[in-house]
Amino acid sequence: MENLSIRKIVTNVEETYFEGFTKLDTPIKKCSVAAVIKNPFAGSYVEDLSALTDIGEYLGGYLTRLAVEAMNIAPSDANSYGKGAIIGLNGELEHGAAILHPKLGKPMREQVNGGKAIIPSAKKAGPAGTSLDVPLHYKDAAFVRTHYDAMEVRIPDAPKADEIVVAIVVTNGGRPHPRIGGLQVSEIKGEDGLR
């Protein structure tokens, strides 16, 4: 893809078997996949950010597919999702927004067989080693409290000043032992991405 230069991809799969003094009946997997890319607009103000929007479209599908594969689940077994970006210090927050918002969502949703709910996101600027908590919620209904969560993404040598870390997170479940009530997955109507 034109304008896309990937330095590395970092995948992290977390599998929880025991939480809060109790064993889980079924382990919960969370996976982050982060691409460290060259920021083509580092160091200068550019009005037209469509090149970054196109990069986001490509990475949305590619990174989400890698996450589903890394967790060894079927796309339909993906439960929650989220996205984020860490922009190196010679870039702008708007560079991360251009990647995350206009086009990244559609291919991401296609890779998890669903996704009526908005994809929660976070972005920040910082030096190499900056951490970002990528917010998560259920892919088809944002009001499912059992799936409100986050996963930290941090790469010790990224982003360099002229790079952007683009991260997606996918899970196969909600929080361990949820018990605060609210809308349950079994009660989703699936009409508006909220309930």
N, C-alpha and C positions, 0 to 999 in steps of 0.2 A: 504494500500500500504506500502511495506517495506521501511524503512528509512524516512517515512513521519510522522511527528508529528506536528499537527496543534494546536496552543494555542488558536487562535480565528480567526473569519472571521468578517470583518467590511465592511458593505455595506452602500453606500451613494448615494441616488438618488436626483438629483437636477432637478427641473422643472421650466423653465423660461417662464413667461407669458408676461413680459414687459421688454423692453431693449431699451436703446438709445432714450428715450422720446416717444416711440411708442409701442403700444400693438402688440403682435404677433398674426397672424391669427391662428396659431396652436402652442401650447406650445412645447418647445424643452426639451427633457429629456436627461440627462447625468447620467451615473451610473458607479461608481467605486466599485469593489469588491476586497478586499485585504485580503490575508491569511497571518497570522503571523505564520511562521513555524520555527522549530528547525533546525539550520544549522548543519548537521551531520559532517561537516569538520571544524567547528570553532576551532581555536587555533592550527591548524597544516596544513602543506603543504601536499596535496595529489595530485598525478599526474592524477589518473583516476577519473574524475568527472561524470561518467555515472549515478551514483545514483541520482545526482541533475538533470540531463537531463531527467531521467524517472519521477521524481517529476514534472518537468515542463510540461511533456506530460499530466500527470493526471490533474494538476491544470488548464491547458489551456482550457480543456473542462468543467471541473467542475465549475470554477469561471465564465466563460462566460455564462454558462447556468443559474447560479444564477443571473447574471446581467440582462439577457433577462427576466427572471421571475420577478425580482424586478421592472423592468420598465413596466411590464404587456403589452408587445408587442410580436408580432410574430417574430420568428427569421429572416424572410425576411424583416422585418421593421427596423432592425438594419442598421444604415448608416455608422457610423465611429467607428474606434477601435484604441486601443493602449495598450501598456503593459509596465510594469516597475518593478524595484526591488530596495529596500533599504537594504543594507547589514550591519548587525551589526559589530561593530568594531573589533571583533575577527575573522572576515571572510575576504574574498577577493572579489574584483570586479568580478573576474572570476567565483566566485560561482553564482553570479547573472546572468552572461552571460550563464552559463551552464543551468540554469533554463529557461531563456527567449528564447534562439536562436535555439538550434538544433531541438527540438520536440514540443514546446508549440504551435506553429502556426497552425498546421493541425487540432487538435481538436478544437481550438478556431474558426477557419474558419467554421468548420462543424456546430457549434452552431449558426452562424449568416447567414447560407445559402448563402455563397459566400466567398469573400475575395481573389480576384485575386491580390490585391495590397499588397506590403510588409506591415507588421505590424510595425508602428513606435514604438520606444522604448527609454527608458532612465533608467540609473542605477547609483547609487551612494552609498557610504558608509557613515554611520553616527550613532549617538547615538539615543536613544529613542526620539521620537518627531520630527525627521528629516522629512522635507516635500520633495515631489518629484512632479514635473509637468509632468504628463504622456502625451506625444504628441499624437495628433489625426489626422487622415485624412480618406477620404472616402474609404470604404473597397474594392471597385473594381477598383479604378483608383486614383493613388496617386496625380495626377496633378489637382484635382478638388479643386480650391482655396477656394470655399465657405465652405469647411469642415476643413480647417487648423485651429486647435484649440488645447486646452490642458485642463486637469482637474487635480487639485491638490489633492494629496493623503497624508494624515498625520495622524498618530496614536500616541496619547500622550505617551503611554507606550511601544512603539515598534519602531524599533527592539531593543531588549536587545542585549548585545554583542554577544551572541551565537545564534541569530535569523536572519531571512531574512523576509522582508515584500515583498510578491509577489502580484502585483496589475494588474488588467485588467480594461479597461474602454471601455464602449460601449455607443453610442448615437443613438437617432432616428432622428437626423437631423444635419445640419451644424450650422454655427454661425447665430445668430439672424440678420435679415435684411442685408444679404450679398449684396455688390454692388461694388466689385472691379474687376469685369469681369473675364475673363479666361474660361476654360472648365467648362461647366455645366453638371450636372448629366444626363440630357436628351441627351447630346451629346457624352456620353461615347461609345467607340467602344468595349471595353472589351477584347482586344486582348493580351495586354502585362502587365496589372496591372498598367500602367502609364496613359494611355489615354483611 
